[in-house]
Every structure is written in structure tokens, then in C-alpha cells.
Amino acid sequence: MKHSNFTINSWRTLLITLALVLAALTTWATSYFERGSLPESTGTLGVSFGAPDRDYRVPIHSLSPMSPLAQLGARPGDLAVFDHPNDLIRTLGTDEMIGGILYSTKGSSHFLVRPIPDPDSARHPMAALVGVGTWGATAYISLLFGVLIGLRRADSNVMRLFSLALLAVSGDYFMYNLPSGATLDLLGRVVDPLRLMVKYLFIVYFSLSFPEERPHMQLTWVRRMYYVFAAAFIFSTAYAIADNYHLVEWSLRQIISSATFSTLVKSASTLISIIALWLSWRRSTGETKRRLAWIGVCIGAISFGYLSYNLNQLFGQPMPETLRGAAQGAIVMLAYLGLGYATLRHRLFDLGFARNRVLVVTIISSFLLVVFSITEWGVDKLLHFEGREKNVIFDAAVALAVILSFHRIQHWVSHQVDHFFFHHWHEAAQKLKHFQRNAPFITDIGVLQNRFIGTIETYAQARGAAIYTLDPSQAYRLQAATLSGGPTLLDANDETVVELRQSHAVLSLCERGDLPGVELALPMVVRGRLEGMVLIGKKADERQYRPDEIALLETAAHQLGMDLAGLHSEQLAQRAAMAEEKALLHERETKMLRQVLDDTLKAKAVAS
């Protein structure tokens, strides 16, 4: 669906605003990175709780002997209500205080306790670090690709909703790592249920609508089923928000809890998405089939990662939560990286070459900067010289080495990026350059022109090309073409010819109607004179020509002009040599005839 520029600009403003808010929350959560990653900073209350009772009090199932609540006299069967409900699920720190009300047989009392170091994190410190790191990285990756897809594909409702679903993924990190307080209370009670609805419901819509050429949503019964499912998910979200504000009757909560309801619709969303993508994959072919395979595998891996939590809980946590969290984080992060890789290399969502390349180089360069910064910091900490001057000299030497090596490594990495992510473009460019190297050694003008057109069509994926050269009447005559509808002769005062003669630069003709189907006019300038031109049609996929493509095409056209001029010069030289040889032969024959005639006359004179 196409949208007006106003609508697109409004959407982009909304998208960027939302992304900045989510990025701020993610960065805020990242500032508490040590909670969950460092054993000495990761806290726990050492208590396992059950489902809330009719008064929204959570029962204590078991306590460890070192639990701070156990130190206050809490026992299994007692009930607790926390001042901040998210303290039940978020990552706690040993540097904060957790408050609430404890209900026991002795009555009720308010408590304020400090979490103890989590023994599970201490037993698996590397897993704890990996878990927090991978979830944090996933949040930033999803924000990055969500913004990129939303901005680049702002004309598509399907891609808009998909970008919002990607933005919503960042909440999987900050909802568990933000500090306790009123902000997190509001996020947990209202924003998080809405976030989960956007994340799952829009992923289902995307799965039913991609590829946009043959979506499942074009079927009436599919649309109706989706509307019914969306209504159920919206009701589940409203139910969860009401439950968070203690507005749901106990009789209804006994039938189905908000947590169970939410798990059911989320599981159904995952199942519907995978089935829809699988059905689309089965009936697709070629590039579309490969794209669907990437999307299906990545979304399936993400779903499996989230499923691991439910399975671990169902079987009584046979895998320590720290290890499970690290494994899930790694799986989910790799899946999103897979989506990113497929987007960049296989044009999964057709973001355009220029943006793809800029994104890759930016990410790689940023990563290198981080690595070099850490290296410089590590060297400075490990090697410390006494004396201020020695330290200053050493720091300067390290900084200089980092700067010099960064540029060399960045150049090498950029070269590898072109080969790895943009292999098809790189291969096409190499074929064109190979032709340019061989062109000066082609001795036939017709062969040179036909091979040039074939190479250009392959490189640019163009719908034909045409070559015009200057004739004795100062007009430009068609010499070779695969471009349909082109004129056989362009007058010397034709508008395109005049502009090329004046500018000696590439002309974009896509918005002009004098040469239908032609998008680019490339000049062939030799010694300051316009000796010809190359007209190139539109791309087969209707994309615009990239600046790097235009630059290479312009160079190729200029060299063609030089090669043609060289061949014409050679032909003229050959004709002049042949004419001279004929003149010499004629002169010799004339001398011979004169000699014969003279001899004949002399013989007659002697005879008489």
C-alpha cells in the first residue's frame, strides 16, 4: 500500500520517537549491567513463590537458610506482598533494598531486606555474563533493524508493523534489568502487556502477509480468523492489565490466570507464524523461497529460545536458570543476527544496497573502535610505568599504534565486507572491469559495441542499452542496441545531445519523456569533443541506479569512446596505407607501361 509523503513523514517521526524512548530505556537498563553479570553484584532473596491468592498475596513455597526473609522469621506457607510487583521477576542487585509486607501466623509486618549474592550466578559466572550480554546485544540489534526497516520500507503497512514488532523486542531486556521504582511499576502493569501484544500480534500479521506479492491475508477466511485471534489477544492484554491493578475477580482468576491466558495466546501466535511461513515457503520459488527460509528458521529459533523457559519450568528446572538464560540469550541473539545477515547479504527486506553497505561498514567500524579502545585501556592497565613523563610517552605510543593499525585493519575489513555481504555486486563489477581491460585489444568495432552492450546489461540489470556515434552530418547515428523504441538518429540539436555536449556528464532521463524507457545517458568524450553516447534503459527490478553504479558506467562509456576512436584511427591509418600502396603500385605500373611504349617506338624507328 502506497502512502502520501505526509503520512510517510508522520510515520517516520513516530518511529524515531518511539525508538529513542526504547533506546533510552535500554541504555538505562544497561547501566545496571553488573546486576546479573557479576556474581558479587547479582542478588536473590533465596525464596521460591507460588501463584497469588485471592488478595494478590504470593505464598512462600521454600526458603534457603541464607535468605534475608528467613532471617526475619519467614517460613514456607507465609504470604508476601512486595512494594514493587516487578521485584518478583526482575534481576536484583546486592546494592539495593527490597521492601514489602510479610503475612505469617504472627500477623503482618513490613520488611526491608538486602538481597544476598546469587549462588547460581557464582557457580556459573561465565554463563551469567553471557546471558546479560546476549540479551543486551539482542535489544540493540532489534532496535537497529526495526528502525532501519521502518524507515526504508515506510510505504508498506506490513513492514511498518514488522518494524514495530522488532522495536518491542528490546523490552525483553530492559523490563528485567531496570531498577525498582514507579517507572518500572508503570511499565510492568501497562506498557509491558501492550508491548507483548505488539510483538506477537504484529509478527503473526507479518507472517500472514509476507511475501506481499502472494499473502495469505488476501484470503477472506484467513483475514477473519486473524481478526478473531487479534480480538482474543487484545482481550488477553486487557485482562493482564486489569489483573496487574487487582481488578479481576477471584472466581475468574480461578478459572484461568492472566499468566496462563497470556502464555496460551503467545504460544498460538508462534505456532501460527511458523505454519504461515512454512506454507508460503512451500509454494514459493527462487529468491522468495530462500528469503522465507531465512525468516522461518530465524523466527523458529527465537520461538524455541522462549519455549526453553516454559519447558524448564514445566520439568522442575533441571537446568540451572543462569545456564538456561545464557543459552536462550545466545539462541535469540544469533537468530536476530541471522535476520540481519540475510537482510544485508540476501536483501531479505530489500533495504537498498547503499543503506546495506553503510550499515555494515558502520557496524564493523564501531566494533573495531570498541575493540581498539578496550585494547588501549587493557594495555594501559597491565603495563604501568613509574614516572609521569614515561606514562605520557607510553600512552602516546599506544594511541599512535592504535590509530595507524585501525585504518589499515578497517580498509582490510571493508574489502572483506564487499566480498562477503555484497558478493553479487562485487562479482558483476569485476566482470565489467575485466571487459574494460580486454576492450582495447578487440579489433572489430561491431564486436566491441555488441560485447559492451551485453556486459552493461549484465552489470546494471538494465532493460537494454544503445550506442550512438557522431556521423559526418554531425548527427548521432545508432550503431548497436538492445534498447527497444530508441531513435535511429539523434539530431545535433536534440535536447539530450546539447546537454551532453555542454556538461560532458551523465544525464538522468527518468523524468523526461523525449526518450521513453531510457534512464541514463552516458557521454563518450574524446579530446573535449562529444563523439558519441550510450543510452541505458531502466533496471529490470525498477530500482534506481546507485551512485557507485553510475560512476562505473560513466567510466566504461568514456573508455568505450576512447577505444572506438582508436579503432577509427587505426581504420583510417589502414585505409591511408592501402591508398598509398595502391598509388605506388599504380606509379610502378605506369612506369612499366611507359617503358614498354618507349621500347616499342624505338623498335619501330629502327625497323623503318
DRENNU-716456 format. One line per 3 residues: for each residue x negated, y negated, z negated of C-alpha. Coordinates in steps of 0.2 Angstrom, whole numbers, always signed. Layout:
<vovos>
X/Y/Z ~ ... $
</vovos>
This chain:
<vovos>
+0/+0/+0 ~ -7/-17/+5 ~ -6/-32/-6 $
-7/-51/-4 ~ -23/-60/-9 ~ -14/-67/-24 $
-9/-51/-30 ~ -26/-43/-27 ~ -35/-58/-36 $
-22/-57/-51 ~ -26/-38/-52 ~ -45/-41/-52 $
-43/-54/-66 ~ -33/-42/-76 ~ -45/-28/-73 $
-61/-38/-78 ~ -52/-45/-93 ~ -47/-28/-99 $
-64/-21/-95 ~ -73/-34/-105 ~ -62/-31/-120 $
-65/-12/-119 ~ -84/-16/-117 ~ -84/-27/-132 $
-76/-13/-142 ~ -88/+0/-136 ~ -103/-11/-139 $
-96/-15/-157 ~ -95/+4/-160 ~ -112/+7/-153 $
-119/-5/-166 ~ -115/+9/-178 ~ -124/+22/-168 $
-133/+28/-183 ~ -117/+35/-191 ~ -116/+52/-183 $
-133/+52/-175 ~ -144/+51/-191 ~ -141/+64/-205 $
-145/+52/-219 ~ -133/+39/-212 ~ -119/+52/-207 $
-106/+53/-221 ~ -92/+65/-226 ~ -80/+67/-240 $
-83/+85/-241 ~ -64/+89/-240 ~ -53/+98/-228 $
-35/+91/-227 ~ -18/+98/-221 ~ -3/+91/-212 $
+5/+76/-221 ~ +20/+79/-232 ~ +37/+71/-231 $
+29/+55/-239 ~ +15/+55/-227 ~ +3/+61/-241 $
-11/+73/-234 ~ -14/+89/-245 ~ -31/+94/-250 $
-35/+112/-244 ~ -53/+113/-250 ~ -67/+103/-258 $
-86/+105/-258 ~ -94/+104/-275 ~ -103/+89/-270 $
-88/+80/-264 ~ -85/+62/-271 ~ -67/+66/-273 $
-71/+82/-283 ~ -82/+71/-294 ~ -66/+61/-298 $
-57/+77/-303 ~ -48/+81/-287 ~ -43/+99/-284 $
-35/+109/-270 ~ -17/+105/-269 ~ -19/+87/-274 $
-12/+74/-262 ~ -21/+58/-255 ~ -16/+43/-245 $
-30/+33/-238 ~ -30/+14/-237 ~ -35/+15/-219 $
-27/+30/-210 ~ -41/+32/-197 ~ -54/+36/-211 $
-47/+54/-209 ~ -53/+56/-192 ~ -67/+43/-188 $
-86/+45/-191 ~ -90/+40/-209 ~ -106/+32/-215 $
-115/+34/-231 ~ -117/+15/-232 ~ -98/+11/-234 $
-84/+14/-247 ~ -68/+24/-243 ~ -53/+19/-253 $
-36/+27/-256 ~ -23/+34/-268 ~ -26/+52/-276 $
-10/+61/-282 ~ -13/+75/-294 ~ -3/+83/-308 $
-10/+70/-320 ~ -2/+56/-309 ~ -8/+44/-296 $
-24/+33/-296 ~ -33/+23/-283 ~ -50/+28/-279 $
-65/+20/-270 ~ -79/+33/-266 ~ -95/+33/-255 $
-97/+47/-243 ~ -111/+59/-245 ~ -123/+64/-232 $
-115/+77/-220 ~ -124/+94/-222 ~ -118/+99/-205 $
-127/+85/-197 ~ -143/+88/-207 ~ -143/+106/-201 $
-141/+101/-183 ~ -149/+84/-182 ~ -153/+85/-163 $
-135/+91/-159 ~ -129/+76/-169 ~ -140/+64/-159 $
-135/+72/-143 ~ -116/+71/-147 ~ -116/+52/-151 $
-127/+48/-137 ~ -117/+58/-124 ~ -101/+51/-129 $
-108/+33/-129 ~ -115/+36/-112 ~ -98/+43/-106 $
-89/+27/-112 ~ -101/+15/-102 ~ -101/+26/-87 $
-82/+27/-86 ~ -81/+8/-89 ~ -93/+5/-75 $
-85/+16/-62 ~ -67/+11/-67 ~ -72/-7/-64 $
-81/-3/-48 ~ -66/+7/-41 ~ -53/-5/-47 $
-62/-20/-38 ~ -67/-11/-22 ~ -50/-2/-19 $
-39/-16/-26 ~ -27/-14/-11 ~ -22/+4/-16 $
-10/+7/-31 ~ -16/+25/-33 ~ -34/+19/-35 $
-29/+5/-47 ~ -20/+17/-58 ~ -35/+29/-57 $
-47/+14/-62 ~ -36/+11/-77 ~ -37/+29/-82 $
-56/+28/-82 ~ -56/+12/-92 ~ -46/+21/-105 $
-59/+35/-107 ~ -70/+23/-117 ~ -58/+24/-131 $
-63/+42/-134 ~ -79/+34/-141 ~ -75/+18/-150 $
-59/+25/-159 ~ -71/+37/-168 ~ -85/+25/-171 $
-78/+8/-176 ~ -79/+3/-194 ~ -64/+4/-205 $
-53/-11/-206 ~ -37/-20/-200 ~ -43/-20/-182 $
-46/-1/-182 ~ -29/+2/-190 ~ -20/-8/-176 $
-30/+1/-163 ~ -26/+18/-171 ~ -7/+15/-174 $
-3/+6/-157 ~ -16/+5/-145 ~ -23/+22/-145 $
-7/+31/-141 ~ -4/+19/-127 ~ -22/+22/-121 $
-20/+41/-121 ~ -4/+39/-111 ~ -13/+28/-98 $
-27/+40/-97 ~ -17/+56/-95 ~ -2/+50/-86 $
-12/+40/-73 ~ -23/+55/-70 ~ -8/+65/-65 $
-2/+52/-54 ~ -19/+51/-45 ~ -19/+70/-43 $
-2/+70/-35 ~ -6/+55/-24 ~ -24/+60/-18 $
-28/+61/-4 ~ -17/+46/+1 ~ -15/+52/+19 $
-5/+68/+13 ~ +0/+65/-5 ~ +11/+77/-15 $
+21/+62/-21 ~ +29/+60/-4 ~ +40/+75/-8 $
+56/+69/-16 ~ +56/+84/-29 ~ +38/+80/-34 $
+42/+62/-37 ~ +57/+66/-48 ~ +48/+79/-58 $
+34/+66/-61 ~ +47/+54/-67 ~ +54/+66/-79 $
+37/+71/-85 ~ +32/+52/-87 ~ +48/+49/-97 $
+43/+64/-109 ~ +25/+57/-111 ~ +32/+39/-114 $
+44/+47/-127 ~ +29/+56/-135 ~ +19/+40/-136 $
+34/+30/-144 ~ +36/+45/-156 ~ +17/+44/-161 $
+18/+25/-164 ~ +34/+27/-174 ~ +25/+41/-184 $
+10/+30/-187 ~ +21/+17/-195 ~ +30/+31/-206 $
+47/+28/-197 ~ +50/+46/-192 ~ +62/+56/-202 $
+55/+71/-212 ~ +68/+83/-204 ~ +62/+78/-186 $
+44/+80/-191 ~ +48/+97/-197 ~ +54/+102/-180 $
+39/+95/-171 ~ +25/+84/-177 ~ +18/+69/-167 $
+1/+78/-165 ~ +9/+94/-158 ~ +20/+84/-146 $
+5/+74/-140 ~ -5/+90/-138 ~ +8/+98/-128 $
+10/+83/-115 ~ -8/+81/-114 ~ -11/+99/-110 $
+3/+99/-97 ~ -5/+84/-89 ~ -21/+93/-87 $
-13/+108/-80 ~ -3/+98/-68 ~ -18/+88/-62 $
-28/+104/-59 ~ -15/+113/-50 ~ -11/+97/-39 $
-29/+95/-34 ~ -31/+114/-31 ~ -16/+114/-19 $
-22/+98/-10 ~ -39/+107/-8 ~ -32/+122/-1 $
-23/+113/+13 ~ -37/+101/+17 ~ -52/+102/+29 $
-69/+95/+32 ~ -74/+79/+21 ~ -57/+78/+12 $
-59/+96/+6 ~ -76/+93/-1 ~ -70/+77/-10 $
-56/+86/-18 ~ -68/+100/-23 ~ -79/+87/-32 $
-64/+79/-41 ~ -56/+96/-46 ~ -72/+103/-53 $
-76/+87/-62 ~ -59/+85/-70 ~ -58/+103/-74 $
-75/+102/-83 ~ -68/+87/-93 ~ -52/+96/-97 $
-62/+111/-103 ~ -73/+99/-114 ~ -57/+93/-123 $
-50/+110/-124 ~ -65/+116/-133 ~ -59/+106/-148 $
-42/+114/-149 ~ -50/+131/-147 ~ -62/+128/-160 $
-49/+123/-172 ~ -37/+137/-167 ~ -50/+150/-172 $
-56/+143/-188 ~ -71/+133/-182 ~ -83/+147/-178 $
-94/+134/-170 ~ -100/+120/-182 ~ -92/+104/-177 $
-108/+95/-174 ~ -113/+108/-161 ~ -96/+108/-153 $
-96/+89/-152 ~ -113/+89/-144 ~ -108/+102/-131 $
-91/+94/-127 ~ -100/+77/-126 ~ -113/+84/-114 $
-100/+93/-103 ~ -89/+77/-102 ~ -104/+66/-98 $
-110/+77/-84 ~ -93/+78/-77 ~ -92/+59/-76 $
-110/+59/-69 ~ -104/+71/-56 ~ -90/+59/-51 $
-102/+45/-50 ~ -114/+56/-39 ~ -101/+61/-27 $
-95/+43/-26 ~ -112/+37/-21 ~ -118/+51/-10 $
-102/+58/-3 ~ -92/+42/-3 ~ -79/+51/-14 $
-68/+35/-16 ~ -76/+25/-1 ~ -83/+11/-10 $
-94/+5/+4 ~ -112/+8/+7 ~ -118/-9/+2 $
-110/-8/-15 ~ -115/+10/-17 ~ -133/+6/-14 $
-133/-9/-25 ~ -125/+1/-39 ~ -138/+15/-38 $
-153/+3/-37 ~ -146/-7/-52 ~ -143/+8/-62 $
-161/+15/-58 ~ -169/-1/-61 ~ -160/-4/-78 $
-165/+13/-83 ~ -183/+11/-78 ~ -183/-6/-88 $
-177/+3/-103 ~ -189/+17/-102 ~ -204/+5/-100 $
-198/-6/-114 ~ -197/+9/-126 ~ -214/+15/-120 $
-221/-3/-123 ~ -213/-3/-141 ~ -219/+15/-144 $
-237/+11/-139 ~ -237/-4/-150 ~ -231/+6/-165 $
-243/+20/-163 ~ -258/+10/-159 ~ -261/-4/-170 $
-277/-14/-171 ~ -283/-24/-185 ~ -285/-42/-182 $
-273/-54/-174 ~ -283/-58/-158 ~ -286/-39/-154 $
-267/-36/-156 ~ -263/-50/-144 ~ -276/-44/-131 $
-269/-26/-133 ~ -251/-32/-131 ~ -255/-42/-116 $
-264/-27/-108 ~ -250/-16/-111 ~ -237/-28/-105 $
-248/-31/-89 ~ -249/-12/-86 ~ -230/-10/-88 $
-227/-24/-76 ~ -239/-18/-62 ~ -233/+0/-64 $
-215/-5/-64 ~ -215/-12/-47 ~ -224/+2/-39 $
-213/+15/-48 ~ -197/+5/-43 ~ -202/+5/-25 $
-205/+24/-25 ~ -189/+27/-34 ~ -179/+16/-22 $
-187/+25/-7 ~ -181/+42/-15 ~ -164/+35/-18 $
-162/+31/+0 ~ -167/+49/+4 ~ -156/+57/-9 $
-140/+47/-10 ~ -140/+39/+7 ~ -147/+54/+17 $
-135/+52/+32 ~ -138/+34/+34 ~ -157/+36/+32 $
-157/+50/+45 ~ -147/+40/+58 ~ -159/+25/+56 $
-174/+37/+58 ~ -166/+43/+74 ~ -164/+26/+81 $
-181/+21/+76 ~ -188/+37/+84 ~ -179/+32/+100 $
-187/+14/+99 ~ -204/+22/+98 ~ -201/+33/+113 $
-192/+20/+124 ~ -207/+11/+131 ~ -213/+27/+139 $
-197/+30/+148 ~ -200/+26/+167 ~ -182/+26/+173 $
-171/+11/+170 ~ -155/+21/+171 ~ -161/+34/+160 $
-167/+21/+147 ~ -150/+12/+147 ~ -140/+28/+145 $
-150/+35/+131 ~ -150/+18/+122 ~ -131/+18/+123 $
-130/+36/+116 ~ -142/+33/+102 ~ -132/+17/+97 $
-116/+26/+97 ~ -123/+40/+86 ~ -131/+27/+74 $
-117/+15/+72 ~ -102/+27/+74 ~ -96/+15/+87 $
-82/+17/+99 ~ -93/+14/+114 ~ -106/+1/+120 $
-111/-8/+136 ~ -127/-16/+143 ~ -126/-31/+154 $
-142/-39/+163 ~ -145/-55/+172 ~ -142/-54/+191 $
-149/-66/+205 ~ -132/-76/+204 ~ -136/-80/+186 $
-121/-70/+180 ~ -122/-54/+169 ~ -118/-38/+178 $
-113/-22/+169 ~ -127/-9/+171 ~ -121/+6/+159 $
-106/+8/+147 ~ -96/+20/+137 ~ -85/+5/+131 $
-68/+5/+139 ~ -60/-10/+146 ~ -76/-21/+147 $
-78/-33/+162 ~ -90/-28/+176 ~ -96/-46/+177 $
-98/-60/+164 ~ -100/-77/+172 ~ -114/-88/+167 $
-102/-100/+158 ~ -92/-87/+149 ~ -90/-92/+131 $
-99/-77/+124 ~ -114/-79/+136 ~ -115/-98/+132 $
-116/-94/+113 ~ -129/-81/+115 ~ -139/-92/+126 $
-138/-106/+113 ~ -141/-96/+97 ~ -151/-81/+103 $
-142/-72/+88 ~ -129/-58/+85 ~ -111/-64/+88 $
-97/-56/+79 ~ -82/-55/+91 ~ -70/-45/+80 $
-58/-60/+78 ~ -59/-66/+96 ~ -48/-59/+110 $
-58/-63/+125 ~ -67/-46/+124 ~ -54/-33/+117 $
-62/-19/+107 ~ -79/-27/+105 ~ -86/-31/+88 $
-104/-36/+91 ~ -113/-45/+105 ~ -132/-42/+104 $
-144/-54/+114 ~ -158/-47/+124 ~ -170/-62/+124 $
-187/-61/+134 ~ -199/-76/+133 ~ -185/-88/+127 $
-173/-83/+141 ~ -157/-73/+139 ~ -160/-58/+151 $
-145/-48/+145 ~ -134/-42/+131 ~ -127/-27/+123 $
-109/-26/+118 ~ -104/-14/+104 ~ -86/-8/+100 $
-78/-6/+83 ~ -83/+8/+72 ~ -73/+24/+73 $
-68/+23/+55 ~ -63/+4/+56 ~ -76/-1/+44 $
-86/-17/+46 ~ -104/-16/+51 ~ -116/-18/+37 $
-129/-32/+37 ~ -143/-19/+37 ~ -135/-10/+52 $
-133/-27/+62 ~ -151/-31/+59 ~ -157/-14/+65 $
-146/-15/+80 ~ -152/-33/+84 ~ -170/-27/+84 $
-166/-12/+95 ~ -157/-23/+108 ~ -172/-35/+108 $
-184/-21/+111 ~ -172/-14/+125 ~ -173/-31/+133 $
-192/-31/+132 ~ -193/-13/+139 ~ -181/-17/+153 $
-191/-32/+158 ~ -207/-22/+158 ~ -199/-9/+169 $
-193/-23/+181 ~ -210/-30/+181 ~ -218/-13/+185 $
-205/-10/+199 ~ -209/-27/+206 ~ -228/-23/+205 $
-225/-7/+213 ~ -215/-15/+227 ~ -228/-28/+230 $
-242/-15/+230 ~ -231/-5/+243 ~ -228/-20/+253 $
-247/-24/+253 ~ -251/-6/+258 ~ -239/-7/+272 $
-247/-24/+278 ~ -264/-16/+278 ~ -258/-1/+287 $
-249/-12/+300 ~ -265/-23/+302 ~ -276/-7/+305 $
-263/+0/+317 ~ -263/-17/+326 ~ -282/-17/+327 $
-282/+0/+334 ~ -269/-4/+347 ~ -279/-20/+352 $
-295/-9/+354 ~ -286/+4/+364 ~ -279/-10/+375 $
-296/-18/+377 ~ -304/-2/+382 ~ -290/+2/+395 $
-293/-16/+403 ~ -311/-13/+403 ~ -310/+4/+411 $
-298/-3/+425 ~ -310/-18/+428 ~ -325/-5/+431 $
-314/+5/+442 ~ -309/-9/+453 $
</vovos>
